[in-house]
Amino acid sequence: MKETKSPAVRVAEFVDAGELVALTQSLVRIDSVYRPGTADGNEEKVAAFVRKYLTQNGLTVHYEEVVPGRPNVIAFLDSGVPGKTLLFEGHTDVVTEGDLDAWTYEPFGAQIEDGKLYGRGSCDTKGNLAAAIAAVLAVKRSGLPFKGKLLLCIPCDEEGLMIGIKDFIKRGWAKGVDGAIICEPEENQLCITQKGAIRVIIKTFGKMAHGAMPLTGINPNTRMARIIVELEKLEEAEKRRLGKHPMLGWPSITPTILMGPVKGEPQINVVPETCMTALDIRTVPGQEHAELKKQMEVILQRLEAEDKDFKATLEVIEERPWTLTDRNDPVVVAIADAYRTITGKEPEYNGVPGATDGTFLHLEGIPIVTTGAGDREIPHHVDEYVEIDELVETAKIYAAAALNFLNG
């Protein structure tokens, strides 16, 4: 008796590996580093390319400018049958290529060698964006029945303040979405949790003085040093309280910038008037951001009570909560089953060490899972690459997951 292939297997057969590689190369060859004030200083060219490509392939496409020169692309494949909506998200921007002389391969050349496709964004995340597009087109071309809609969210500015995904949500596109696959390089591991982030600016204020007569002034640097020591103690207390998260590791409070004075030129024989430190705080499940901010404010209040010349301010400039999706959520189950179907192996579950656009989708109540091709440690590196075999596998997993999720 002839064995009948499952819909997940059949739809994966419609992923065209050659077309997928060519699309990835085309995307990588478009420099979409955000460079303010230059002709190529945004994601506009790559977004225009994606819009044309999707339109030519029969999808319903929307093109929306977030700020001048920085558009989002949104595309639908609608079955015409009532059902759920599954979102695939992959951003168009990439980080700077840095020192060109450090690269072996042309950063925007998309060269293929030994089964690897090289170039800035090949791994993070233009390869996975191409895989999501290939998956949606595979569903379309297969003619296999499905319910509901597939939604491609292709935003700008994931590497910055994530204005693209915020605009996508603000315009109402996230309403009615039942699950989201965040297309990022995770070695096809299924990441069901991710760290949160709090970006903080702390300033201390003193009185400018001669370095030979420091007592005639007030040194903001020594006051900042006390704050940093107390923050290190807070970090250690949080580590003891929470332990090491099995997927995300340790929570952290990291001073990344230390500057004094805040304005003007520093000079070795001058006590500055101001000092600033920037904190990159990464949180894990079990940490409440409001409580953490309160503890930092208490530190400043205590130091102020101990020193009549102590004056400091704390400002949160960006906040992204940690996320956690239950392993039994339909979107996780759908992609886990797809992984088993395509690879014949059990999926490996993990967490994302940083934040993604999925953070803000999670805030809208959308269950998310982050997965895609690419070595987790390669993004932002010189000679960034993605392995072609893994990329093809990813597109097939995405396609199978789409049918699994929409057809239950």
N, C-alpha and C positions, 0 to 999 in steps of 0.2 A: 504494500500500500504506500502510495507517495506521501511523504511528510509535507504538511502544510506549514509554510513559514509564518511566523507571527508578524503582525503589522510593524512591530518595532524593528525586526530584521529587514523586512521588505522596504521600509522607508529609508533605512540606512544605505541600502543599495543605490539610492538615487543621489547620494552625495558624490559629486564629481571631483575626484582628488586633483586633477589637473586644473580645473576651474578654480578650486579653492586656493591652490598655490599661486596661480596667476593673480587672483584677487588680492591675496596677501601681499604679493610683490607690488602691485599697483598702489596699495594703501601705504606701504612702507616708503615707497619712492616719493611720496608727497610729504614734504617737511611740514609737520604740524606742531612744532615747538611754539609755544606762545612767546612771541618776541614783541613786546609793546613798542609802538612807534616805528616799526619797520613794515615794508610792503608784505612780507611773508610772516607777519607777527601774530598769526592766529590760526584757527582751525578751518577757516572758510573754504580753502581749496579742497581739503579732504572731504568736508561735508557736502560740497557741491558734487564731487565725484560719486559719493555714496548715494546721494539723491538721484542722480541720473541712472546709476546702476540699478537701483531698486525699482525705479519707474519703468525702465526698459524691461525688467523681469516681471512686470505685471502686479506689483504691490501698490497699495494705496499709501501715498507718501505725503508727509507734512514737513515743511521746512520753516523753522522759527528762529529768529534772531534773538538771542538772549541779551547781548549788548552788541554794539556795532562790530561786525567782523567775526562774531563768535556765535555760530548757529547750532541749534539742535536739529537732528533728523529723527522723525518718528514715522514708523511704517507699520501697516497692518496686513495680515492675511486673515480674512474673515470667512469662516465656513458657511455662514448664512444660517446656521443652526444654533439655537440658543445653547449656551454653555459657559464654561469658565474662560478666563483670560490668563494666558501665560506670557510673561514678559521676559525677553532677553535683553540684557543691558551691556553695552560695550562702548567705551569712550573713544573719541577721535584724537585727543591731544596726547603728546608724548613729552617726556622731559628732555632737557638739553642734551646734545651729544657731547658737550664738554670739549676737551682738547682733541682736535682732529688727528694730531700726530700720534695719539695714543691708540688709535684704531688700526687694526689689521685690515679690516674691510671698510668700504665706503659706508658711512652711517645711514645714508639714504639710497644705497645701491641695491638692496634686497638680493644680494648675491647668494647663490646656493652652492654649498660644498659639503661633501660627505653626509648628505641627508639632512643638513641644517640650513635654514634660511636666516641670513644675518641682516641686521639693521636695527636702527633705533625704532622701538615700538613693535618689532616682530614678535616679541614675547609679551610685552605690556603696552597695549593689548590688542594691536591691530590683527594679529593672527587669530585671536579668539573672536574678535568682531567679525572677521571673515568667516570663521567657523559657524557663528550664529546665523549669519546671512545664508550660508550654504545649507544650514539645517532647515531654515524656513523655506527656502526654495526647494529643498528635497521633499518636504511635506506637500508643497504645491504641485510639483511635477509628478509625484507618485500617484496622485488621484485617489489616494486612500481616504476613506471617510473620517472626518473628525468633527467634534463639536466646538463651539465657541470661537475664540480668536487667538492668534499669535500676534504679539506686539513687540516690535523692535524699538528699543530706546537707545539712541546713539547720541549722547550728549557731549558737549564741550567741557573743558576745565575740570576733569576729575583730578588732575595732578595739582590743582590749586585749591581754591576755596569751594570747589564743587558747585559753581553757580549754574551749571548746565542742568544737573539733576534737580536742584532747588527750583529752577524755572519750570522744568517739566512737571513737577508736583504742583507748583503754584497755578499753572494753567489748567489743572484738573485731569491730566492724563493718567495719573496713578489711581484715580477712582475706578472701582470695579475690577482692579487687577487682583487675581486670586493667588498668584505665586510668581516669584521672580528668580531667574537664574542669572547671577552676576558673572560675567565672562572675564575672568582674570586668571593669570598664570598660577596654577596650583597643582601641576603635575597630574591633573585629573583626579586629585583627591577631592572629597566632598567636604567643603568647609562649612560647618553649620553654626559657627560662632566667630566673632571677630572682636578685637579690642576696641574700646572707646578711646576718645582723645579729648583732652582739654588743653587749649593753648592759652597761656597766661602771660601777661606783662606785669612785672613788679618794678616799681621805681622807688628809690630812696632819695631823700632830699637833705642837703647839707648847706654848708657855707664855704665858698671858695676862699683859699688861703695859700700862703707860701709854704712849700714843702719843708722849709727850714724852721717854720714857726707854725706847725699844724694846730696847736692849741688855740690859735687866733681864729680858726675856722671850725667847721663841723664836717667830719669825713663821712660821706655817704657810702663809701666803699666798705668800711669796717661794719657799718650797719647792714649792708647787703650780705656780707660774709656770715653774719649771725643768722640771717634769714635762711641762707643756703644750708647751713649746718642743721637748723631746725627742720627744714624740708627733708633732708637726708634721714633724720630720725623718724619723720612721719612716714617716709617710704619704707623704712625697715619695719615699722609697726604694722603697716598694711601687709607687708610680706608675711610677717608672723601670724597675723590674723587670718589671712586668706590661704596661705600656702601657695604652692606652684600649681597653676591651672594645667590640667592634663593636655590641653590643646594650645593654650595661649602663652603658657609660661608665667613669668612674674609680672605684677603690676609695676609701674615705674613713674618716678617724678624726676625729670631730667632737665637741669639748667643747660640750655644750648647756646645762649648768647649772653655775654657779660660785657657791659659797655659803660665806661665812665670817662668823660662826661657824656650825657645823652646828646647834647648839641655842642658843636665846637671841637677844636683840636685838643686831644689829650697831651699833657706835657709832664715829664717826669718829676719836675720840681713844683707842681701845682696840685693842691688838693681840689678835686672837681666839686662842682656844686650839686651834681646829680649822678646817679648810677642806675642802670637798668639791667635786669636779667629777664630772659624769655624762658618759659618752662614748656617743655613738651611732655605732657602727662598722658600716660597710657593706662587705661583701666580695664578691668576684667569683671565678669559676672560676680556679683556680690558687693561691688562698690557702688555706692550712690553718689553721683556727681555733686549733688547739693550738699551732702554731708562733708565731702572732701573739700569743697570750697569753703565751707564753714570752718573746718579745722585749720585751713591756711589763714583765714581771717583772724582766728583766735591767736595764732602764732604772732601775727603782726600786733595785735592788741596787747599781748603779754610783753613783747619786746618794747613797745611804746611805754607801758607802765613802768618798766625797769630803767628807762633812759629818757630823761626829759628832752633830750635833743634828737630823739628818734622820730622820724616822720617817713611814712611809706604809704604807697597806694598799690592796690591789686586790681587788675582788669582782665576779665575773661574775654578774649577776642574771637574765639571759635570753640565750639563744643560739638562733639559727636559721640553719642552713647554707644556702649558695647551692645552687641546683638547676640541672640541665641535662638536658634530654631530647633524645635523638637525633631528628633530622628524619625518620628512617626508621622510628621506632617506630610500631606500629600505631595508637595513639591520635592521633598527629600526622598520619599519613597519612589516617586516617578523616575528621578535621575539615578537613584541607586539600582533600580531594576534595569534601567537602560544600560548602566555600566556593566552589570552582570551579563546582559544580553550581548553586548558588543565585544567585551573582553574575555568573557568566560571566567572572570575572577570576582572575588568579593571586593566591594569598594573599601577604601581606607578613609576614615573620617578624620577631619583635622579642623584647625582654626586659622583665621587670617591674622597675622601679627599686626597689621595696620588697618586703617579704615578704608572703605570703598564707597562708591555711590550707593551701594545697597544699604548703608547706614540710614540714609534718609528715607528710603523706601520702607525700611523696617519701622521707622517712626510713624509711617502712615498705616501701620498694621498689616503690611504685606509680608508673608513668610518668604525668606530668602535663603538661597544656598549659593555659595561661590565656588566655581570650578572652571577649569580650562587647561589648555596645554601650556607647557613652559616650566622650566626649572624655577622654583620659588625664589632662588637666590640670584637669578640673572637680571631681573628688572633693574634698570638704571645703571647697569654696568657697561663698560666699554665692550665692544664686540658682542652685544646682545644678540641672542638667536632663539629660534624655536625649532624643535625637531619636527620634520615634516610628517613622519609616521604618526607621531603623537597628535599633531594638529588634525590630521584626517580622522583619527580615532575620536577626537573631541567633537568634531562636526557630526559624526555618526551618533555619538552619545546624546548630543543636543537634539538631534532629529527624533531619535527613539524616545527621549524624555518628553518631547512635545506631545507625541501621540499618547504616551502613557498617561500624562497629566490630563489632557483634554478629554480623553475617552475613558478616564477612570480605571 
